[in-house]
């Protein structure tokens, strides 16, 4: 089965996610911080009444924290049938990659979205929101 990907860049690193998981791409908006959240959780945003945590993918995957600017976007994705994460920006993740895809003359890392917010830390963030 062939899947379609949406690609984006973080510091010249090309990343990709399954386009069927993407629900919305929106301009960066400031987040509301959540106390005791993991460092990669920038806070939450309100999306038409739905409170979504915003994950700094660069921080989450070990490439360092990125300070958002007007060129950054939030990609809202659906994981396991629920819109649970918003993503901004993206270390060589060992089990966070689905694979690689050739895009023109470059390689894109295909993210395993289920790992982006996995674990008790993320459950606590969602409960706090």
C-alpha positions as CSV (number, residue, x, y, z in Angstrom):
1,X,0.0,0.0,0.0
2,X,1.3,3.4,-0.9
3,X,1.0,6.3,1.5
4,X,1.2,10.0,0.8
5,X,3.5,12.2,2.9
6,X,3.6,15.8,3.9
7,X,7.2,17.1,4.4
8,X,8.6,19.9,6.4
9,X,12.0,21.1,7.5
10,X,13.7,21.8,10.8
11,X,17.2,23.2,10.5
12,X,17.7,21.7,7.0
13,X,16.5,18.3,8.2
14,X,13.5,17.0,6.1
15,X,10.8,15.3,8.0
16,X,7.5,13.7,6.9
17,X,4.3,12.5,8.3
18,X,1.4,10.5,6.7
19,X,-0.8,13.1,5.1
20,X,-3.9,11.3,6.3
21,X,-2.9,12.1,10.0
22,X,-2.7,15.8,9.3
23,X,-5.9,17.6,10.3
24,X,-4.8,21.2,10.0
25,X,-1.8,23.4,9.5
26,X,-2.0,26.8,11.1
27,X,0.1,29.8,11.8
28,X,2.1,29.9,15.0
29,X,0.1,31.2,18.0
30,X,1.4,31.7,21.5
31,X,0.8,28.9,23.9
32,X,-0.4,28.8,27.5
33,X,2.3,27.1,29.6
34,X,1.4,24.0,31.7
35,X,3.1,23.6,35.1
36,X,5.4,20.6,35.5
37,X,5.1,19.6,31.8
38,X,8.0,17.9,30.1
39,X,10.5,20.4,28.5
40,X,9.3,19.5,24.9
41,X,5.7,20.6,25.7
42,X,5.5,24.3,24.9
43,X,2.0,24.6,26.4
44,X,-1.5,24.3,25.0
45,X,-3.6,26.2,22.5
46,X,-7.4,26.3,22.0
47,X,-8.5,25.1,18.6
48,X,-12.2,25.9,18.3
49,X,-12.9,24.7,21.8
50,X,-10.5,21.8,21.8
51,X,-7.4,22.2,24.1
52,X,-4.3,20.7,22.3
53,X,-0.8,20.4,23.7
54,X,1.9,21.9,21.5
55,X,5.0,19.8,21.1
56,X,8.4,21.3,20.1
57,X,9.6,18.5,17.9
58,X,13.1,19.8,17.8
59,X,13.2,19.6,21.6
60,X,11.3,16.3,21.7
61,X,13.7,14.6,19.3
62,X,16.9,16.0,20.9
63,X,17.9,18.7,18.4
64,X,17.4,21.5,21.0
65,X,14.7,24.0,21.8
66,X,13.5,26.3,19.0
67,X,12.1,29.7,19.7
68,X,9.1,30.2,17.5
69,X,8.8,33.0,15.0
70,X,6.4,34.1,12.3
71,X,7.7,31.4,9.9
72,X,6.8,28.5,12.3
73,X,3.6,26.7,12.0
74,X,1.5,24.3,14.1
75,X,0.6,21.0,12.5
76,X,-2.4,19.4,14.1
77,X,-2.3,15.6,13.7
78,X,-4.6,12.8,14.6
79,X,-3.1,9.9,16.6
80,X,-5.1,6.8,17.3
81,X,-8.4,8.4,16.2
82,X,-8.0,11.5,18.4
83,X,-6.7,15.0,17.7
84,X,-4.3,14.9,20.6
85,X,-1.1,16.7,19.5
86,X,0.0,19.9,17.8
87,X,3.5,19.9,16.4
88,X,6.0,22.6,15.9
89,X,9.4,22.2,14.5
90,X,11.8,18.4,15.1
91,X,18.3,13.5,17.7
92,X,18.4,10.9,15.7
93,X,15.3,9.2,17.1
94,X,15.8,5.5,17.4
95,X,12.3,4.2,17.5
96,X,10.5,7.4,16.5
97,X,11.0,6.8,12.7
98,X,8.7,4.9,10.5
99,X,11.3,4.9,7.7
100,X,12.9,7.1,5.1
101,X,11.5,8.5,1.9
102,X,13.3,9.9,-1.1
103,X,12.0,13.4,-2.0
104,X,13.7,14.8,-5.1
105,X,17.4,14.6,-4.3
106,X,17.0,14.5,-0.5
107,X,15.9,12.0,2.2
108,X,12.9,12.7,4.5
109,X,12.6,11.0,7.9
110,X,9.0,9.7,8.3
111,X,7.9,10.2,11.9
112,X,6.0,7.5,13.9
113,X,3.4,9.9,15.3
114,X,2.4,7.4,18.1
115,X,5.8,8.0,19.7
116,X,5.7,11.8,19.8
117,X,3.5,12.0,22.8
118,X,3.8,8.6,24.3
119,X,4.2,7.9,27.9
120,X,2.9,9.0,31.3
121,X,4.4,12.5,30.9
122,X,2.0,13.2,27.9
123,X,-1.0,11.7,29.7
124,X,-0.3,14.1,32.6
125,X,-0.1,17.0,30.2
126,X,-3.5,16.1,28.6
127,X,-5.1,15.8,32.0
128,X,-3.8,19.1,33.1
129,X,-5.1,20.8,30.0
